[in-house]
Amino acid sequence: MKRVILIAALALPAPALAEESLMERGMKLFLEGLMEEMEPALEGLDEIMRDFGPALAEMMQEMGPALSELMDQVDDMTNYEPPIMLPNGDIIMRRKDTAPELPEIGEDGTVEL
């Protein structure tokens, strides 16, 4: 009797397992197709990164201190309107009217807190 119950219990989930297996196979085939389609683009991106990677690293090494200094002067980017580029190439960053007042910088470069 125990064998009959065991066989019946094992037979019941078989259709569910078959459906799950078909879904898994379908998803696997879909993802494989997607990877095949993306492979040329990813290879192109890899080549671009090999070409520009050293130049980008050098630029960040040179620009890093300047960007850090700029971020020290600009308190919070959410306090500014989007930048506007003028025809002569100048860039204007206007501070929002709702932004808190900036602390005054003394002649010796110190900020009174």
RAFEN-V151460 format. One record per helix or strand of 3 or more residues. SS is the DSSP state (hx for helix, st for strand). FROM is the first residue (numbers start at 1). LEN is the number of residues. If there is no record, write none. Layout:
ss = (SS;SS)
from = (FROM;FROM)
len = (LEN;LEN)
This chain:
ss = (hx;hx;hx)
from = (2;14;77)
len = (11;60;3)
